[in-house]
């Protein structure tokens, strides 16, 4: 199997200044999955525990002169330590000429010191005016054909959208609010309605703490608020919405919810929350605009899938 490409300036900025810092908060180690047309950074997709996160990039958004080949339909996947990857990228950028576009990334096998067996590495190469640098990032043995297929199917399952998505309130304020809530309890009830309501609540034997955000932007299935619900408390309105089939509620780990919000380090323009059919999971989609516009940048995407602790009402 072979992989070789040159990182573009846009790809360097995306990875070094936005994406890698956010993904490192999701977990130190992830799978890097490369295909003919895309590169994916994947967390926990082969595990039933933890937050699943998928960062998908078209090859043009990161690379030029992109070359990949394998006997598995030109698909390659392996585990990599994101902190080491980030450090290696920064090191080569420190010596790279600002007017040079030659930042090479490739898969290699090398013989480590005091070893008799070659080890796989993801290698960065860059040349400056007076110096050159090579940074080797150790990676796992490439995944088997069966494991790559399992990873591919997991990626496809994560692409299935909930019927209703509501736009999150401003992410920094939501981040601060949940940061305070995580000291109250371990489990958070999250409700999403077709009316554009997002309701968060933590309840313990001693205290109930919640927040409600109403009249948010809705994508997908929507419904008009019911007039007779006006004046009712948030909890009652959520319960009535669930009974009508206009809302869904799931319970998730507060730590998982807070971790998903760490993706705000990637500087998305907005985010959407939705609940999968039958309350299978809570999903968070981060939207990025083409700079200077309100048009969605379709060259890359980022979303998280949070496992439910209890299916709640659906």
MOFEN-V746621 format. One record per backbone hydrogen bond with DSSP energy under -0.5 kcal/mol. NH is the residue of the N-H (numbers start at 1). CO is the residue of the C=O. Records with the same first field share a line. If there is no record, write none. Layout:
BEGIN
NH=CO, CO
END
This chain:
BEGIN
2=69
4=67
5=105
6=64
7=103
8=62
12=8
13=9
14=10
15=11
16=12
17=13
18=14
19=14
20=15
22=18
23=19
24=20
25=21, 22
26=22, 23
27=23
30=80
31=42
32=78
33=31, 40
34=32, 76
35=38
39=57
40=33
41=55
42=31, 40
43=53
47=44
52=305
53=43
54=303
55=41
56=54, 301
57=39
58=299
59=37
61=58
62=58, 59
63=59
64=6
67=4
69=2
74=70
75=72
76=34
78=32
80=30
81=138
82=28, 80
85=81
86=82
87=83
88=84
89=85
90=86
91=87
92=88
93=89
94=90
95=91, 92
96=92
97=127
100=97
103=101
104=102, 125
105=5
106=123
107=3
108=121
110=119
112=110, 117
115=112
119=110
121=108
122=137
123=106, 121
124=135
125=104
126=133
127=102
128=131
133=126
135=124
136=134
137=122, 135
138=136
139=120
140=79
143=77
148=144
149=145
150=146
151=147
152=148
153=149
154=150
155=151
156=152
157=153
158=154
159=155, 156
160=157
161=159
165=219
166=273
167=217
168=271
174=170
175=171
176=172
177=173
178=174
179=175
180=176
181=177
182=178
183=180
184=181
185=181
188=252
189=201
190=188, 250
191=199
192=248
193=197
194=246
196=193
198=213
199=191
200=211
201=189
202=209
204=207
209=202
211=200
213=198
216=196
219=165
221=163
223=194
229=226
230=227
232=229
237=233
238=234
239=235
240=236
241=237
242=238
243=239
244=240
245=241, 242
246=241
247=241
248=192
249=313
250=190
251=310
252=188
254=186
257=253
258=254
259=255
260=256
261=257
262=258, 259
263=260
264=261
265=262
266=263
267=264
269=287
270=287
272=285
273=166
274=283
275=164
276=281
279=276
280=277
282=306
283=274
284=304
285=272
286=302
287=270, 285
290=295
293=290
297=288
298=296
300=297
301=56
302=286
303=54
304=284
305=52
306=282
308=280
309=251
310=251
END
